[in-house]
Amino acid sequence: MSDKEALRVFARQPVSQDMIDILVTTTKSIIQVRNPKPQYSLIPSVKSVNMLVGPKSSISLVNFIKNLIKYSNVQTPTLMATLVYLNKLRNILPANAIGMETTRHRIFLAALIVSAKSLNDQSPLNKHWTKYTDGLLTNEEVNMAERELIGMLKWDISIKEDELIIALQPFLTNIKDQLVQRMEEENNQKLNYYRLSNSFSNRSISSRSSSRSSLSSYNSSLSLKNSHSNYSLQSSNSSNSSYSLNNINEDIIEGGSKPRRIPLSNKSTNLLNLPYSSTTSTQLPLDIEKQDKNLFLNLANSGRIISS
């Protein structure tokens, strides 16, 4: 991940304590402050007794910056530009420069006012910033601090992206490390998802193949059953045909070479070409009497001899 992408991520983050700490550290590194000797003033009392009163203690730089951020409701981009102005001023002032006790407060307030006015269309006026100092600075002192800062910068209040990257490098490094770690976690999650999806697809393919094999085995068993049934039908048909042939063979007349067909209906005696005599009720011809008695009985039983 590049520094530009990390810078965009940092600009969307809320103001944190780490940002306040780096602003305090940078402001303190700009100029040295000599602690003045305490001066006491005399205040007359009612009983004409003079009282010594010590100087008013100024607010710490950390609390001063926190109050300004709270009252003005500035966001991270404004503080980023403020840090760039502080770095520029540190490079301009000599290393042996010494200021008064509130010099650091004035420097930070001036850098914050210039950042807010250059980045925002609507920013607090100097009289409002004076109220935000909680009485530490007057309106004239606030105006003077702004003019002095702009004069030291030679009215060049433009901010480049490279200057932001250099000033915010500690924050950008942490952001890049966090984003790289997050990307690795996402890649691991995607890899695990792909592995699970591949295993599921392999299982589905194996189940389909097993189902196909079971269907093929079932079809083969059905074909075997059908072949067995066809074979049984053929055997039964052959047995029936043999049985019918046997019955036909039993009907073959003894002494004859061909089987005689049984008539479908009763035939008249004319079919046998037998002579008819009206005097006797039943009279057999002489040639039939000469035949064997068994053949005659067969003819009578088969219904081929009908009495008239």
ZAPA-958174 format. One record per residue (C-alpha): x, y, z; residue in three letters; chain. Coordinates in pm, 1 decimal, always signed. Layout:
% residues N
{rec {X,Y,Z},"ALA","A"}
...
END
This chain:
% residues 308
{rec {+0.0,+0.0,+0.0},"MET","A"}
{rec {+132.3,+345.0,-90.9},"SER","A"}
{rec {+171.9,+647.7,+136.8},"ASP","A"}
{rec {-97.0,+836.2,-55.2},"LYS","A"}
{rec {-357.0,+571.4,+18.3},"GLU","A"}
{rec {-255.1,+562.9,+383.9},"ALA","A"}
{rec {-281.9,+943.4,+393.9},"LEU","A"}
{rec {-639.7,+927.8,+267.8},"ARG","A"}
{rec {-722.9,+672.9,+534.8},"VAL","A"}
{rec {-563.9,+888.8,+804.7},"PHE","A"}
{rec {-758.3,+1199.3,+696.2},"ALA","A"}
{rec {-1087.7,+1016.1,+761.9},"ARG","A"}
{rec {-994.7,+916.6,+1115.9},"GLN","A"}
{rec {-1119.2,+1111.5,+1419.7},"PRO","A"}
{rec {-885.6,+1316.6,+1635.6},"VAL","A"}
{rec {-695.4,+1089.0,+1872.8},"SER","A"}
{rec {-466.9,+1138.4,+2169.2},"GLN","A"}
{rec {-168.9,+1034.6,+1956.9},"ASP","A"}
{rec {-233.8,+1328.9,+1725.2},"MET","A"}
{rec {-248.0,+1566.9,+2020.6},"ILE","A"}
{rec {+77.5,+1425.2,+2158.8},"ASP","A"}
{rec {+265.8,+1472.4,+1831.6},"ILE","A"}
{rec {+133.8,+1830.1,+1804.6},"LEU","A"}
{rec {+258.6,+1904.6,+2154.8},"VAL","A"}
{rec {+597.6,+1747.7,+2087.9},"THR","A"}
{rec {+643.5,+1936.3,+1759.5},"THR","A"}
{rec {+543.8,+2268.9,+1916.4},"THR","A"}
{rec {+786.8,+2224.3,+2202.3},"LYS","A"}
{rec {+1069.2,+2144.7,+1959.1},"SER","A"}
{rec {+1028.6,+2476.0,+1774.4},"ILE","A"}
{rec {+1151.0,+2712.8,+2044.2},"ILE","A"}
{rec {+1291.5,+2702.5,+2392.7},"GLN","A"}
{rec {+1111.6,+2871.3,+2678.2},"VAL","A"}
{rec {+1284.8,+3033.0,+2973.5},"ARG","A"}
{rec {+1085.1,+3016.4,+3290.0},"ASN","A"}
{rec {+1061.8,+3369.0,+3431.3},"PRO","A"}
{rec {+1118.6,+3448.6,+3794.8},"LYS","A"}
{rec {+796.2,+3482.8,+3992.0},"PRO","A"}
{rec {+692.0,+3845.6,+4041.0},"GLN","A"}
{rec {+462.6,+3944.0,+4318.2},"TYR","A"}
{rec {+232.2,+4244.4,+4326.0},"SER","A"}
{rec {+109.0,+4436.8,+4625.0},"LEU","A"}
{rec {-263.9,+4453.7,+4686.0},"ILE","A"}
{rec {-385.1,+4682.7,+4964.3},"PRO","A"}
{rec {-627.6,+4527.2,+5205.9},"SER","A"}
{rec {-908.6,+4678.4,+5406.3},"VAL","A"}
{rec {-699.3,+4696.0,+5718.8},"LYS","A"}
{rec {-422.9,+4879.1,+5530.1},"SER","A"}
{rec {-210.0,+4566.7,+5523.5},"VAL","A"}
{rec {-33.3,+4495.8,+5195.6},"ASN","A"}
{rec {-72.1,+4140.4,+5060.5},"MET","A"}
{rec {+163.9,+3967.9,+4818.1},"LEU","A"}
{rec {-11.1,+3795.7,+4528.4},"VAL","A"}
{rec {+177.6,+3559.7,+4298.4},"GLY","A"}
{rec {+152.4,+3560.5,+3918.6},"PRO","A"}
{rec {-131.8,+3392.2,+3741.0},"LYS","A"}
{rec {-29.8,+3043.1,+3640.0},"SER","A"}
{rec {-71.5,+2974.3,+3263.8},"SER","A"}
{rec {-245.1,+2663.3,+3131.2},"ILE","A"}
{rec {-27.4,+2377.0,+3015.3},"SER","A"}
{rec {+31.7,+2334.9,+2642.5},"LEU","A"}
{rec {-143.9,+1998.3,+2636.1},"VAL","A"}
{rec {-461.8,+2129.6,+2796.6},"ASN","A"}
{rec {-445.6,+2444.1,+2583.6},"PHE","A"}
{rec {-442.5,+2239.1,+2261.6},"ILE","A"}
{rec {-720.2,+2008.3,+2386.7},"LYS","A"}
{rec {-941.0,+2306.8,+2470.0},"ASN","A"}
{rec {-886.7,+2463.8,+2128.8},"LEU","A"}
{rec {-978.3,+2138.7,+1953.1},"ILE","A"}
{rec {-1283.9,+2098.2,+2171.9},"LYS","A"}
{rec {-1412.7,+2455.4,+2137.3},"TYR","A"}
{rec {-1343.8,+2498.1,+1765.7},"SER","A"}
{rec {-1444.0,+2138.7,+1671.3},"ASN","A"}
{rec {-1159.9,+2112.4,+1419.5},"VAL","A"}
{rec {-1109.2,+1784.4,+1236.3},"GLN","A"}
{rec {-807.2,+1577.6,+1142.4},"THR","A"}
{rec {-728.3,+1749.4,+806.2},"PRO","A"}
{rec {-699.1,+2087.6,+981.3},"THR","A"}
{rec {-462.4,+1943.3,+1241.2},"LEU","A"}
{rec {-261.1,+1778.0,+962.3},"MET","A"}
{rec {-207.5,+2117.5,+797.9},"ALA","A"}
{rec {-123.3,+2268.2,+1137.9},"THR","A"}
{rec {+152.2,+2009.5,+1182.5},"LEU","A"}
{rec {+300.7,+2103.7,+842.7},"VAL","A"}
{rec {+311.3,+2474.8,+938.6},"TYR","A"}
{rec {+479.4,+2387.3,+1266.7},"LEU","A"}
{rec {+747.6,+2188.5,+1083.5},"ASN","A"}
{rec {+807.6,+2478.7,+843.1},"LYS","A"}
{rec {+841.2,+2721.4,+1131.8},"LEU","A"}
{rec {+1086.8,+2491.6,+1307.8},"ARG","A"}
{rec {+1308.4,+2495.9,+1000.1},"ASN","A"}
{rec {+1288.3,+2876.6,+982.4},"ILE","A"}
{rec {+1361.9,+2972.0,+1344.8},"LEU","A"}
{rec {+1717.5,+2934.3,+1473.2},"PRO","A"}
{rec {+1793.0,+2651.5,+1712.4},"ALA","A"}
{rec {+1897.3,+2890.8,+1992.8},"ASN","A"}
{rec {+1575.7,+3093.5,+1984.1},"ALA","A"}
{rec {+1424.0,+3148.9,+2324.8},"ILE","A"}
{rec {+1071.1,+3264.9,+2393.6},"GLY","A"}
{rec {+851.6,+3362.2,+2680.3},"MET","A"}
{rec {+619.9,+3129.6,+2870.0},"GLU","A"}
{rec {+320.6,+3167.8,+2635.3},"THR","A"}
{rec {+525.2,+3173.1,+2313.0},"THR","A"}
{rec {+447.6,+2809.1,+2233.6},"ARG","A"}
{rec {+77.0,+2872.1,+2293.7},"HIS","A"}
{rec {+88.3,+3165.2,+2050.0},"ARG","A"}
{rec {+275.3,+2964.7,+1786.2},"ILE","A"}
{rec {+30.0,+2676.4,+1794.9},"PHE","A"}
{rec {-273.8,+2905.8,+1794.7},"LEU","A"}
{rec {-140.1,+3101.2,+1495.6},"ALA","A"}
{rec {-71.7,+2780.0,+1299.0},"ALA","A"}
{rec {-420.6,+2649.5,+1381.1},"LEU","A"}
{rec {-588.2,+2975.2,+1273.5},"ILE","A"}
{rec {-402.7,+2981.9,+938.8},"VAL","A"}
{rec {-488.2,+2612.1,+873.9},"SER","A"}
{rec {-857.4,+2662.5,+951.7},"ALA","A"}
{rec {-882.3,+2970.3,+728.8},"LYS","A"}
{rec {-695.5,+2810.4,+436.4},"SER","A"}
{rec {-886.4,+2478.0,+436.6},"LEU","A"}
{rec {-1237.5,+2577.9,+545.3},"ASN","A"}
{rec {-1474.7,+2823.7,+383.4},"ASP","A"}
{rec {-1615.7,+2919.3,+720.4},"GLN","A"}
{rec {-1384.1,+2931.3,+1017.0},"SER","A"}
{rec {-1403.4,+3108.4,+1355.5},"PRO","A"}
{rec {-1300.7,+3470.8,+1370.5},"LEU","A"}
{rec {-1006.0,+3588.9,+1576.3},"ASN","A"}
{rec {-1235.9,+3720.4,+1845.5},"LYS","A"}
{rec {-1377.3,+3370.2,+1878.8},"HIS","A"}
{rec {-1028.9,+3222.6,+1900.3},"TRP","A"}
{rec {-955.8,+3473.5,+2175.1},"THR","A"}
{rec {-1245.9,+3332.0,+2375.4},"LYS","A"}
{rec {-1118.3,+2980.8,+2315.9},"TYR","A"}
{rec {-792.4,+3070.1,+2496.9},"THR","A"}
{rec {-988.4,+3110.9,+2822.2},"ASP","A"}
{rec {-840.5,+3458.8,+2882.5},"GLY","A"}
{rec {-478.1,+3358.3,+2823.6},"LEU","A"}
{rec {-442.5,+3588.9,+2521.3},"LEU","A"}
{rec {-610.8,+3908.4,+2414.3},"THR","A"}
{rec {-754.7,+3980.8,+2071.7},"ASN","A"}
{rec {-456.5,+4202.2,+1981.9},"GLU","A"}
{rec {-214.4,+3925.9,+2079.6},"GLU","A"}
{rec {-402.7,+3673.9,+1864.8},"VAL","A"}
{rec {-394.4,+3906.7,+1561.1},"ASN","A"}
{rec {-24.2,+3973.5,+1612.4},"MET","A"}
{rec {+57.9,+3602.8,+1635.9},"ALA","A"}
{rec {-121.9,+3533.6,+1306.8},"GLU","A"}
{rec {+55.9,+3818.9,+1126.6},"ARG","A"}
{rec {+398.1,+3711.5,+1253.1},"GLU","A"}
{rec {+347.3,+3350.0,+1139.0},"LEU","A"}
{rec {+235.8,+3451.7,+789.7},"ILE","A"}
{rec {+532.3,+3689.2,+767.5},"GLY","A"}
{rec {+778.3,+3413.0,+862.5},"MET","A"}
{rec {+624.0,+3185.2,+598.2},"LEU","A"}
{rec {+651.9,+3471.0,+346.9},"LYS","A"}
{rec {+283.5,+3435.1,+268.0},"TRP","A"}
{rec {+345.0,+3087.4,+130.0},"ASP","A"}
{rec {+69.3,+2895.5,+304.5},"ILE","A"}
{rec {+35.4,+2623.4,+40.8},"SER","A"}
{rec {+71.4,+2263.1,+157.2},"ILE","A"}
{rec {+209.8,+1987.2,-64.2},"LYS","A"}
{rec {+131.3,+1621.0,-38.3},"GLU","A"}
{rec {+495.8,+1527.2,+13.6},"ASP","A"}
{rec {+512.1,+1759.0,+314.7},"GLU","A"}
{rec {+210.4,+1585.9,+465.4},"LEU","A"}
{rec {+364.2,+1241.3,+409.6},"ILE","A"}
{rec {+689.7,+1346.8,+579.6},"ILE","A"}
{rec {+513.5,+1511.1,+875.0},"ALA","A"}
{rec {+271.3,+1220.3,+928.7},"LEU","A"}
{rec {+507.1,+932.2,+855.3},"GLN","A"}
{rec {+468.6,+767.8,+1203.6},"PRO","A"}
{rec {+91.2,+748.9,+1157.9},"PHE","A"}
{rec {+113.0,+634.3,+796.7},"LEU","A"}
{rec {+349.4,+349.6,+885.1},"THR","A"}
{rec {+106.5,+211.3,+1141.1},"ASN","A"}
{rec {-183.9,+242.4,+896.9},"ILE","A"}
{rec {+7.2,+58.4,+624.6},"LYS","A"}
{rec {+99.8,-222.6,+863.6},"ASP","A"}
{rec {-260.1,-258.8,+976.3},"GLN","A"}
{rec {-389.1,-261.4,+618.7},"LEU","A"}
{rec {-131.8,-522.2,+513.0},"VAL","A"}
{rec {-234.2,-742.2,+804.3},"GLN","A"}
{rec {-601.2,-697.8,+716.3},"ARG","A"}
{rec {-535.2,-788.8,+352.9},"MET","A"}
{rec {-351.3,-1103.4,+461.6},"GLU","A"}
{rec {-644.4,-1204.0,+679.8},"GLU","A"}
{rec {-888.4,-1144.2,+392.9},"GLU","A"}
{rec {-671.0,-1348.6,+157.1},"ASN","A"}
{rec {-660.0,-1632.5,+409.6},"ASN","A"}
{rec {-1036.7,-1621.3,+443.8},"GLN","A"}
{rec {-1078.8,-1630.7,+65.3},"LYS","A"}
{rec {-835.1,-1922.6,+42.1},"LEU","A"}
{rec {-1026.1,-2115.4,+306.7},"ASN","A"}
{rec {-1352.1,-2040.8,+126.9},"TYR","A"}
{rec {-1212.7,-2167.6,-203.7},"TYR","A"}
{rec {-1086.9,-2482.9,-33.2},"ARG","A"}
{rec {-1425.6,-2550.8,+122.2},"LEU","A"}
{rec {-1603.9,-2486.9,-207.4},"SER","A"}
{rec {-1366.6,-2721.4,-393.4},"ASN","A"}
{rec {-1412.4,-2995.5,-135.1},"SER","A"}
{rec {-1789.3,-2956.3,-158.2},"PHE","A"}
{rec {-1778.4,-2976.0,-538.5},"SER","A"}
{rec {-1561.1,-3288.1,-521.3},"ASN","A"}
{rec {-1807.0,-3448.1,-281.5},"ARG","A"}
{rec {-2096.9,-3366.6,-509.4},"SER","A"}
{rec {-1912.8,-3513.6,-808.5},"ILE","A"}
{rec {-1834.2,-3834.1,-616.9},"SER","A"}
{rec {-2195.9,-3862.4,-503.3},"SER","A"}
{rec {-2312.3,-3818.6,-862.2},"ARG","A"}
{rec {-2074.5,-4087.8,-984.2},"SER","A"}
{rec {-2189.7,-4323.9,-709.6},"SER","A"}
{rec {-2552.5,-4256.3,-799.1},"SER","A"}
{rec {-2474.9,-4323.7,-1164.8},"ARG","A"}
{rec {-2301.6,-4651.1,-1076.8},"SER","A"}
{rec {-2595.9,-4756.0,-862.1},"SER","A"}
{rec {-2833.6,-4673.3,-1147.4},"LEU","A"}
{rec {-2623.7,-4875.6,-1392.1},"SER","A"}
{rec {-2615.6,-5170.4,-1151.2},"SER","A"}
{rec {-2990.7,-5143.1,-1105.9},"TYR","A"}
{rec {-3042.1,-5135.7,-1483.0},"ASN","A"}
{rec {-2816.0,-5439.1,-1527.1},"SER","A"}
{rec {-3010.3,-5628.0,-1261.3},"SER","A"}
{rec {-3333.9,-5536.4,-1436.7},"LEU","A"}
{rec {-3196.9,-5661.9,-1768.8},"SER","A"}
{rec {-3092.0,-5988.1,-1604.1},"LEU","A"}
{rec {-3438.4,-6029.0,-1455.5},"LYS","A"}
{rec {-3597.1,-5964.2,-1792.2},"ASN","A"}
{rec {-3370.0,-6219.2,-1959.5},"SER","A"}
{rec {-3460.2,-6475.1,-1692.7},"HIS","A"}
{rec {-3830.1,-6403.7,-1740.1},"SER","A"}
{rec {-3794.3,-6434.8,-2117.0},"ASN","A"}
{rec {-3614.0,-6762.8,-2072.3},"TYR","A"}
{rec {-3888.5,-6892.5,-1840.6},"SER","A"}
{rec {-4152.2,-6785.5,-2089.6},"LEU","A"}
{rec {-3970.1,-6963.1,-2369.1},"GLN","A"}
{rec {-3935.6,-7277.3,-2158.7},"SER","A"}
{rec {-4302.9,-7268.0,-2066.9},"SER","A"}
{rec {-4394.1,-7218.9,-2432.5},"ASN","A"}
{rec {-4173.9,-7510.2,-2531.9},"SER","A"}
{rec {-4327.2,-7729.0,-2261.0},"SER","A"}
{rec {-4677.1,-7633.4,-2372.8},"ASN","A"}
{rec {-4589.9,-7704.7,-2732.6},"SER","A"}
{rec {-4442.1,-8041.8,-2637.8},"SER","A"}
{rec {-4748.2,-8113.5,-2431.5},"TYR","A"}
{rec {-4977.5,-8037.4,-2725.3},"SER","A"}
{rec {-4765.4,-8251.8,-2952.6},"LEU","A"}
{rec {-4792.5,-8536.5,-2707.4},"ASN","A"}
{rec {-5169.6,-8500.3,-2700.7},"ASN","A"}
{rec {-5177.3,-8507.1,-3077.6},"ILE","A"}
{rec {-4962.1,-8816.4,-3082.8},"ASN","A"}
{rec {-5197.5,-8987.0,-2841.8},"GLU","A"}
{rec {-5482.7,-8923.9,-3083.0},"ASP","A"}
{rec {-5303.2,-9097.6,-3365.2},"ILE","A"}
{rec {-5497.6,-9404.4,-3464.2},"ILE","A"}
{rec {-5318.4,-9726.4,-3424.1},"GLU","A"}
{rec {-5207.0,-9867.4,-3761.4},"GLY","A"}
{rec {-5232.6,-9527.0,-3928.2},"GLY","A"}
{rec {-4938.0,-9321.9,-4035.6},"SER","A"}
{rec {-5100.1,-8971.7,-4001.0},"LYS","A"}
{rec {-5310.1,-8830.0,-3720.0},"PRO","A"}
{rec {-5670.9,-8764.7,-3796.4},"ARG","A"}
{rec {-5829.2,-8428.2,-3704.2},"ARG","A"}
{rec {-6124.1,-8425.1,-3468.5},"ILE","A"}
{rec {-6425.8,-8266.3,-3638.0},"PRO","A"}
{rec {-6540.3,-7927.1,-3509.2},"LEU","A"}
{rec {-6908.3,-8030.2,-3518.9},"SER","A"}
{rec {-7123.9,-8339.8,-3559.0},"ASN","A"}
{rec {-7110.7,-8471.9,-3908.1},"LYS","A"}
{rec {-7373.9,-8670.7,-4091.5},"SER","A"}
{rec {-7329.0,-9035.5,-4179.3},"THR","A"}
{rec {-7291.3,-8933.8,-4539.9},"ASN","A"}
{rec {-6933.9,-8814.6,-4463.0},"LEU","A"}
{rec {-6837.6,-9174.7,-4391.1},"LEU","A"}
{rec {-6985.1,-9297.9,-4719.4},"ASN","A"}
{rec {-7165.1,-9573.4,-4536.1},"LEU","A"}
{rec {-7471.1,-9749.2,-4695.5},"PRO","A"}
{rec {-7792.9,-9673.8,-4517.0},"TYR","A"}
{rec {-8063.8,-9927.9,-4443.7},"SER","A"}
{rec {-8405.3,-9828.0,-4318.3},"SER","A"}
{rec {-8499.0,-10166.7,-4186.1},"THR","A"}
{rec {-8250.9,-10173.9,-3906.6},"THR","A"}
{rec {-8181.7,-9898.8,-3659.1},"SER","A"}
{rec {-7804.9,-9949.5,-3675.9},"THR","A"}
{rec {-7635.8,-10162.5,-3930.9},"GLN","A"}
{rec {-7262.5,-10169.5,-3985.8},"LEU","A"}
{rec {-7108.3,-10255.3,-4318.9},"PRO","A"}
{rec {-6933.0,-10584.4,-4371.7},"LEU","A"}
{rec {-6588.4,-10433.1,-4425.0},"ASP","A"}
{rec {-6595.5,-10265.9,-4083.0},"ILE","A"}
{rec {-6683.7,-10593.9,-3914.5},"GLU","A"}
{rec {-6372.5,-10743.0,-4060.7},"LYS","A"}
{rec {-6153.2,-10478.2,-3904.1},"GLN","A"}
{rec {-6013.7,-10504.0,-3568.8},"ASP","A"}
{rec {-6254.0,-10452.2,-3280.1},"LYS","A"}
{rec {-6021.5,-10201.3,-3116.9},"ASN","A"}
{rec {-6027.0,-9971.7,-3419.1},"LEU","A"}
{rec {-6404.1,-9979.4,-3414.6},"PHE","A"}
{rec {-6409.6,-9884.6,-3052.8},"LEU","A"}
{rec {-6175.9,-9593.8,-3119.6},"ASN","A"}
{rec {-6400.8,-9472.7,-3397.9},"LEU","A"}
{rec {-6706.7,-9498.4,-3180.9},"ALA","A"}
{rec {-6538.8,-9318.8,-2889.4},"ASN","A"}
{rec {-6411.3,-9037.5,-3104.1},"SER","A"}
{rec {-6761.0,-8966.0,-3229.1},"GLY","A"}
{rec {-6690.6,-9047.9,-3588.2},"ARG","A"}
{rec {-6963.4,-9313.6,-3596.0},"ILE","A"}
{rec {-7302.2,-9160.3,-3532.9},"ILE","A"}
{rec {-7621.4,-9362.6,-3538.5},"SER","A"}
{rec {-7895.1,-9228.5,-3764.7},"SER","A"}
END
